[in-house]
Amino acid sequence: MSESKNDFTGIKIGFAVCGSFCTFSKAFEQMIKLKAMNADLTVIMSFNASSLDTRFGTATDNIITAESISGKGIINTIPLAEPIGPKKMFDLLIVAPCTGNTLGKLASGITDTPVTMAVKSHLRNGRPVLIAVSTNDALSASAKNIGTLMNLKNIYFVPFGQDDFIKKPSSIVADFSKIPEAAKAALDGRQLQPMIAK
């Protein structure tokens, strides 16, 4: 990897998107930044992320945006995600946003979506996975899953914090702006610190 903090030349990154639709704009913004830093980017979308229309945008528009940023088709089926490991497609896999549902599946070894298959397949090569949490129950039901994943080899987290501690006291959202920096650290085998964003 290049020594420059602003260069991902030669680095193949999978960018997996789950159904925390309110953070899609932040995810797309970071995809654009990674591409500007010369990353070879491929977007993976969960079933929900690639099929549901919400008040934050239509599924079609989200797919078009992802494909226009990456310059290639998305991965949005389990058969398309399965070869990620055998073909050693990525140096780093980012899951951003990562919902509470996906956190639970990853912590329990459940592989039933394109994103969970992508993570499982990628990890077989001992390569890093970077998770950007976005869930309303991070400090309640999902807390145990975050703790489990923090203790697994090759799993790293984008620094996170409470996004609305008054109205949603259990909610946590990653600081998406730290994705490039956290990605550099994960590629070096390090957890970016501090993990609790200010």
C-alpha positions in Angstrom: 0.0 0.0 0.0 1.1 3.5 -0.7 2.7 5.5 2.1 0.4 8.5 1.5 -2.5 9.0 3.9 -4.6 10.0 0.9 -3.9 7.1 -1.4 -5.5 3.7 -1.8 -3.8 2.9 -5.1 -3.7 -0.8 -5.7 -6.1 -1.5 -2.8 -9.3 -3.4 -3.6 -12.2 -2.5 -1.3 -15.6 -4.1 -1.0 -18.1 -1.6 0.4 -21.1 -3.4 1.8 -24.3 -1.5 2.5 -27.1 -2.7 4.9 -30.6 -1.2 5.4 -30.0 1.7 7.7 -31.4 4.0 5.0 -31.0 7.2 6.9 -27.2 6.9 6.6 -27.0 6.0 2.9 -26.0 9.6 1.9 -23.1 9.4 4.3 -22.1 6.0 2.9 -22.2 7.3 -0.7 -20.1 10.3 0.4 -17.4 8.0 1.7 -17.5 5.8 -1.4 -16.8 9.0 -3.4 -13.9 9.9 -1.1 -12.4 6.4 -1.4 -12.6 6.5 -5.2 -11.0 9.9 -5.1 -8.2 8.2 -3.1 -7.7 5.7 -6.0 -9.4 2.7 -4.3 -10.7 -0.1 -6.6 -14.2 -0.1 -5.2 -17.0 -2.7 -5.5 -20.3 -2.1 -3.8 -22.3 -5.0 -2.1 -25.9 -4.4 -1.0 -28.1 -6.4 1.3 -31.4 -7.7 0.0 -33.2 -4.8 1.8 -30.7 -2.2 0.7 -31.1 -3.1 -2.9 -34.8 -3.7 -3.0 -36.7 -1.3 -0.7 -38.0 2.2 -1.5 -38.0 4.5 1.5 -38.4 8.2 2.3 -34.6 8.4 1.9 -34.7 7.3 -1.7 -35.7 4.5 -4.1 -33.9 1.2 -4.4 -33.3 1.9 -8.1 -31.8 5.3 -7.4 -29.5 3.8 -4.7 -28.3 1.1 -7.0 -27.6 3.6 -9.8 -25.7 5.9 -7.3 -23.6 3.0 -6.1 -22.8 1.8 -9.6 -22.0 5.2 -10.9 -19.5 5.8 -8.0 -17.8 2.4 -8.2 -17.9 2.2 -12.0 -19.1 -1.4 -11.9 -22.2 -3.5 -11.1 -23.2 -4.1 -7.5 -23.2 -7.5 -5.7 -26.7 -8.1 -4.3 -27.2 -11.8 -4.3 -25.6 -14.6 -2.3 -24.3 -16.4 -5.4 -22.5 -13.2 -6.4 -21.0 -12.7 -2.9 -19.8 -16.3 -2.4 -16.7 -16.0 -4.7 -15.4 -13.0 -2.8 -13.2 -15.2 -0.7 -12.2 -17.9 -3.2 -11.2 -15.3 -5.7 -9.6 -13.0 -3.1 -11.5 -10.1 -4.5 -10.8 -7.6 -1.8 -8.0 -6.4 0.5 -10.5 -4.9 2.8 -14.3 -5.2 3.3 -16.2 -2.3 4.8 -19.7 -2.7 6.1 -21.3 0.7 6.2 -23.9 1.1 7.5 -24.0 -2.1 9.5 -27.5 -2.6 11.1 -28.3 -4.3 14.4 -29.8 -7.2 12.4 -26.5 -7.7 10.5 -24.4 -7.3 13.7 -26.5 -10.2 15.2 -26.0 -12.4 12.2 -22.3 -11.8 12.0 -21.9 -12.4 15.7 -23.9 -15.7 15.4 -22.3 -16.9 12.2 -25.5 -16.7 10.2 -25.0 -16.3 6.4 -28.3 -15.5 4.7 -27.8 -12.2 2.9 -25.3 -10.9 0.4 -23.6 -8.8 3.1 -23.2 -11.6 5.6 -22.0 -14.0 2.8 -19.5 -11.3 1.7 -18.1 -11.0 5.2 -17.9 -14.8 5.7 -16.2 -15.4 2.4 -13.8 -12.5 2.8 -12.7 -13.6 6.3 -11.6 -17.0 5.1 -8.5 -15.3 3.7 -7.7 -13.6 7.1 -8.3 -10.2 5.6 -9.8 -7.2 7.6 -13.4 -6.3 7.9 -14.3 -2.8 9.0 -17.7 -2.2 10.5 -19.6 1.1 10.7 -22.4 0.6 13.2 -25.8 2.2 12.7 -28.5 0.9 14.9 -31.0 2.2 17.5 -30.3 -0.7 19.9 -26.5 -0.7 20.0 -26.6 0.0 23.8 -29.3 -2.5 24.4 -30.1 -5.7 22.5 -27.2 -5.3 20.0 -24.6 -4.5 22.7 -23.6 -8.1 23.2 -23.1 -8.6 19.4 -20.9 -5.6 19.2 -18.9 -7.0 22.1 -18.6 -10.4 20.5 -17.4 -8.9 17.2 -14.9 -6.7 18.9 -13.2 -9.8 20.2 -12.9 -11.5 16.9 -9.7 -11.5 14.8 -9.7 -9.3 11.7 -12.8 -7.3 12.7 -12.4 -3.6 13.2 -14.8 -0.7 13.9 -15.2 2.8 12.7 -15.3 5.0 15.8 -18.9 5.5 16.9 -21.0 7.5 19.3 -24.5 8.3 20.5 -26.4 10.2 17.8 -29.4 11.4 19.9 -28.9 10.4 23.6 -32.1 12.2 24.6 -34.7 10.7 22.2 -32.7 7.5 21.4 -30.5 6.7 24.4 -29.5 3.3 23.0 -28.7 4.4 19.5 -25.2 4.4 18.1 -24.0 5.6 14.7 -20.4 5.5 13.4 -18.6 8.6 12.4 -18.7 7.9 8.7 -16.1 10.7 8.0 -13.5 8.5 9.7 -14.0 5.6 7.3 -10.9 6.3 5.2 -8.7 6.7 8.3 -10.2 3.6 9.9 -9.7 1.7 6.6 -6.0 2.6 6.6 -5.6 1.4 10.2 -7.5 -1.9 9.5 -5.3 -2.6 6.5 -2.3 -2.2 8.9 -4.0 -4.6 11.5 -4.9 -1.8 13.9 -8.1 -0.6 15.5 -8.4 3.2 15.0 -8.5 4.9 18.4 -10.3 6.3 20.2 -13.1 4.0 19.3 -15.7 6.2 21.0 -16.1 9.2 18.8 -16.3 12.7 20.4 
